[in-house]
Amino acid sequence: MIKLFVSDLDGTLLGMDHYIKNEDIDAVNRLVERGVPFTVASGRMDHEIKEVLKQVGVNGHRVSQNGAFVFDDEDKHLHSKTFDEETAHKVMKTIDPEPMIKTVSTEKDTFTEKGNKWIDLISEQLFHDIIVHPTMREDFGTNIHPSKITLHGKEKDVIEAYNRLSETFGNEIDSFISHETCVDLMPKAVNKGTGLKALMEILEIEPHEIAVVGDSFNDLSMFDLTPHSFVMSTAHPEVIQKGAIIVDHVHEAIEELEKKSLI
């Protein structure tokens, strides 16, 4: 039986302009009413996940910033990991030549060194404004503790940057294409999979007792955890290959589990 259902946000539960399908809302509420806890695992920040949960109308566990922070459905902090100051500076210096927008996230805020129209456009897709902080790097390790460093741009640039950075850093950090428009750079061993493992250990849930649904490369670590993985039909072909079952919507994943009497 499934004891935990986990959903990604962007491109999965959450559409453009923060839109959530009514069918998905109904299915998630039905899931919770049957006693199956709901979890959101996203590259977004924790307070953004809270806003989505309010829209859905349920409490839920939260794995934010690709596993950097984990909170349970009672708001209890379970796990967190941020960059050490030296590594954060090294990453920023390395990505300086990249012709893309750079942002740095902490537990509660997102910063950039220079404001422009692209920063404004990115902010529109978030639940908060990006803070322009020209001396951001000087505050690393004191007022700013980076948990995620992101490059934003066109899909072609995103893929090329991901490949270059993966080759440059190797196993020093973890990097993901979390959306076709961005590459997330994370501290080593920080991903949705490790975040979920921390949650599962507290809840005493085994891998075969969770179901996950996602659409991007940062969801692959979730897919690797369980045989009950659902991948969105709109995902990149390489991501689709890793999912067990292809769906068009989150409610279809829940309905499939219901048909199999797993919930």
C-alpha positions as CSV (number, residue, x, y, z in Angstrom):
1,M,0.0,0.0,0.0
2,I,1.1,3.6,-0.7
3,K,1.8,5.5,2.5
4,L,3.2,8.7,0.9
5,F,2.4,10.5,-2.4
6,V,4.9,13.0,-3.7
7,S,4.5,15.5,-6.4
8,D,6.7,18.0,-8.2
9,L,5.3,21.5,-8.8
10,D,6.3,23.2,-12.1
11,G,5.2,21.3,-15.1
12,T,3.5,18.7,-12.9
13,L,1.0,20.0,-10.4
14,L,1.6,23.7,-11.1
15,G,1.0,25.2,-14.5
16,M,1.8,28.6,-15.9
17,D,0.7,31.6,-13.8
18,H,0.4,29.3,-10.7
19,Y,-2.6,27.5,-12.2
20,I,-3.7,24.1,-10.7
21,K,-6.3,21.9,-12.4
22,N,-9.5,21.4,-10.4
23,E,-9.2,17.6,-11.1
24,D,-5.8,17.6,-9.5
25,I,-7.0,19.5,-6.4
26,D,-9.9,17.1,-6.0
27,A,-7.7,14.0,-6.4
28,V,-5.1,15.3,-3.8
29,N,-7.9,16.0,-1.3
30,R,-9.4,12.6,-1.9
31,L,-5.9,11.1,-1.3
32,V,-5.5,12.9,2.0
33,E,-9.0,12.1,3.1
34,R,-8.1,8.4,2.7
35,G,-5.1,8.9,5.0
36,V,-2.3,9.0,2.5
37,P,0.0,12.0,3.3
38,F,0.8,14.4,0.5
39,T,4.2,15.7,-0.1
40,V,5.5,18.4,-2.5
41,A,9.1,18.1,-3.7
42,S,10.2,21.1,-5.7
43,G,13.1,23.2,-6.7
44,R,11.0,26.1,-5.4
45,M,11.4,27.7,-1.9
46,D,9.6,26.4,1.1
47,H,7.2,29.4,1.4
48,E,6.2,28.9,-2.2
49,I,5.3,25.3,-1.5
50,K,3.2,26.5,1.4
51,E,1.3,28.8,-0.9
52,V,0.6,26.0,-3.3
53,L,-0.6,23.8,-0.5
54,K,-3.0,26.5,0.5
55,Q,-4.4,26.6,-3.1
56,V,-4.9,22.8,-3.0
57,G,-6.4,23.0,0.5
58,V,-4.3,20.4,2.3
59,N,-1.4,20.2,4.7
60,G,1.6,18.4,3.4
61,H,5.2,17.6,3.9
62,R,7.6,19.8,2.0
63,V,10.9,19.1,0.3
64,S,12.1,22.4,-1.1
65,Q,15.0,23.7,-3.2
66,N,15.7,20.2,-4.6
67,G,16.1,18.7,-1.1
68,A,18.0,21.5,0.6
69,F,15.2,21.9,3.2
70,V,12.7,19.4,4.5
71,F,9.7,20.2,6.8
72,D,6.9,17.9,7.8
73,D,3.2,18.7,7.7
74,E,3.3,20.1,11.2
75,D,6.0,22.6,10.1
76,K,8.8,20.8,12.0
77,H,12.2,21.2,10.5
78,L,13.7,17.8,9.6
79,H,16.7,18.4,7.4
80,S,18.7,21.2,5.7
81,K,22.0,21.7,3.9
82,T,23.6,24.8,2.4
83,F,26.8,25.6,0.6
84,D,29.9,26.3,2.6
85,E,31.3,29.8,1.9
86,E,34.3,28.6,0.0
87,T,32.3,26.5,-2.4
88,A,29.7,29.2,-3.0
89,H,32.4,31.7,-4.0
90,K,34.0,29.1,-6.3
91,V,30.7,28.3,-8.0
92,M,29.9,32.0,-8.5
93,K,33.4,32.7,-9.9
94,T,33.1,29.8,-12.3
95,I,29.7,30.8,-13.7
96,D,30.6,34.5,-14.1
97,P,31.4,34.1,-17.8
98,E,28.1,32.3,-18.5
99,P,25.8,34.7,-20.6
100,M,22.8,33.9,-18.3
101,I,21.0,35.4,-15.4
102,K,22.4,34.3,-12.0
103,T,20.4,34.0,-8.8
104,V,21.3,32.8,-5.3
105,S,18.7,31.4,-3.0
106,T,18.7,31.1,0.8
107,E,16.1,29.4,3.0
108,K,13.7,32.4,2.7
109,D,15.0,34.8,-0.1
110,T,16.4,34.9,-3.6
111,F,19.1,37.4,-4.6
112,T,20.8,38.7,-7.7
113,E,23.6,41.2,-8.1
114,K,22.0,43.2,-10.9
115,G,18.4,44.0,-11.8
116,N,17.1,43.9,-15.3
117,K,13.9,43.1,-17.3
118,W,14.7,39.4,-17.2
119,I,14.9,39.4,-13.4
120,D,11.4,41.0,-13.4
121,L,10.1,38.3,-15.8
122,I,11.6,35.5,-13.6
123,S,10.0,37.1,-10.5
124,E,6.6,36.9,-12.1
125,Q,6.8,33.1,-12.1
126,L,7.8,33.1,-8.4
127,F,5.7,33.8,-5.3
128,H,8.2,36.4,-4.2
129,D,10.4,39.2,-5.7
130,I,14.1,38.6,-6.4
131,I,16.1,40.9,-4.2
132,V,18.8,43.0,-6.1
133,H,21.8,43.0,-3.8
134,P,25.0,44.3,-5.5
135,T,27.3,43.2,-2.7
136,M,25.7,39.8,-2.4
137,R,28.9,37.8,-2.5
138,E,30.5,39.8,0.3
139,D,27.7,38.6,2.6
140,F,28.2,34.9,1.8
141,G,28.7,33.0,5.1
142,T,27.4,35.9,7.2
143,N,24.1,37.4,6.2
144,I,23.6,35.1,3.2
145,H,23.9,31.3,3.4
146,P,23.4,30.0,-0.2
147,S,21.4,26.8,-0.6
148,K,20.9,27.0,-4.3
149,I,22.6,28.9,-7.2
150,T,20.7,29.1,-10.4
151,L,21.4,30.0,-14.0
152,H,18.4,31.2,-16.0
153,G,18.2,31.3,-19.8
154,K,17.0,29.7,-23.0
155,E,16.8,25.9,-23.3
156,K,19.8,25.7,-25.6
157,D,22.0,27.8,-23.2
158,V,20.7,25.8,-20.2
159,I,21.7,22.5,-21.7
160,E,25.1,23.8,-22.7
161,A,25.8,25.4,-19.3
162,Y,24.7,22.2,-17.5
163,N,27.2,20.1,-19.6
164,R,30.0,22.5,-19.0
165,L,29.4,22.8,-15.3
166,S,29.0,19.1,-14.8
167,E,32.4,18.6,-16.5
168,T,34.0,21.4,-14.4
169,F,32.8,20.4,-11.0
170,G,32.4,16.7,-11.4
171,N,31.4,15.3,-7.9
172,E,32.0,18.6,-6.0
173,I,28.4,19.7,-6.3
174,D,25.1,18.4,-7.6
175,S,23.5,20.1,-10.7
176,F,20.1,19.7,-12.3
177,I,18.1,21.0,-15.2
178,S,15.1,21.7,-13.0
179,H,13.2,23.4,-15.8
180,E,13.9,24.0,-19.5
181,T,14.8,27.6,-18.5
182,C,17.2,27.0,-15.6
183,V,20.1,25.0,-14.1
184,D,20.2,24.5,-10.3
185,L,23.6,24.1,-8.7
186,M,23.3,22.5,-5.3
187,P,25.7,21.4,-2.4
188,K,26.9,17.8,-2.9
189,A,24.4,15.1,-2.1
190,V,21.5,17.5,-2.1
191,N,18.6,16.3,-4.3
192,K,15.0,15.4,-4.0
193,G,15.9,11.8,-3.4
194,T,18.1,12.5,-0.4
195,G,15.5,15.0,0.9
196,L,12.7,12.3,0.6
197,K,14.9,9.7,2.3
198,A,15.3,12.0,5.3
199,L,11.5,12.4,5.4
200,M,10.9,8.7,4.9
201,E,13.2,7.8,7.7
202,I,11.3,10.0,10.2
203,L,7.9,8.6,8.9
204,E,9.3,5.0,8.9
205,I,8.2,4.5,5.3
206,E,9.8,2.1,2.9
207,P,10.6,3.0,-0.7
208,H,7.9,0.6,-2.1
209,E,5.4,2.5,0.0
210,I,5.8,5.8,-1.8
211,A,4.6,7.1,-5.2
212,V,6.1,10.0,-7.0
213,V,5.2,12.1,-10.0
214,G,7.5,14.6,-11.8
215,D,8.6,16.0,-15.2
216,S,12.2,17.1,-15.1
217,F,15.8,16.0,-14.6
218,N,15.7,17.0,-10.9
219,D,12.9,14.4,-10.4
220,L,15.1,11.5,-11.5
221,S,16.4,11.0,-8.0
222,M,12.8,10.5,-6.8
223,F,12.1,8.0,-9.6
224,D,15.1,6.0,-8.5
225,L,13.6,5.6,-5.0
226,T,10.5,3.6,-5.9
227,P,8.9,1.4,-8.5
228,H,5.8,3.6,-8.3
229,S,7.1,6.5,-10.4
230,F,4.9,8.6,-12.8
231,V,6.3,10.9,-15.4
232,M,4.5,13.7,-17.2
233,S,4.0,13.1,-20.9
234,T,5.4,16.6,-21.6
235,A,8.8,15.7,-20.0
236,H,12.0,15.5,-21.9
237,P,12.4,12.1,-23.7
238,E,15.3,11.2,-21.4
239,V,13.2,11.9,-18.4
240,I,10.2,9.9,-19.8
241,Q,12.5,6.9,-20.2
242,K,13.1,6.9,-16.4
243,G,9.5,6.9,-15.2
244,A,7.5,3.7,-14.8
245,I,4.1,5.1,-16.0
246,I,3.4,8.1,-18.3
247,V,0.6,10.4,-17.3
248,D,-0.8,13.8,-18.5
249,H,-1.9,15.0,-15.1
250,V,-1.3,14.4,-11.4
251,H,-4.9,13.1,-10.9
252,E,-4.2,10.4,-13.4
253,A,-1.4,9.1,-11.3
254,I,-3.6,9.0,-8.2
255,E,-6.4,7.3,-10.2
256,E,-4.0,4.7,-11.4
257,L,-3.0,3.9,-7.8
258,E,-6.7,3.7,-6.9
259,K,-7.4,1.2,-9.7
260,K,-4.5,-1.0,-8.5
261,S,-6.0,-0.8,-4.9
262,L,-2.7,0.7,-3.7
263,I,-4.5,3.5,-1.9
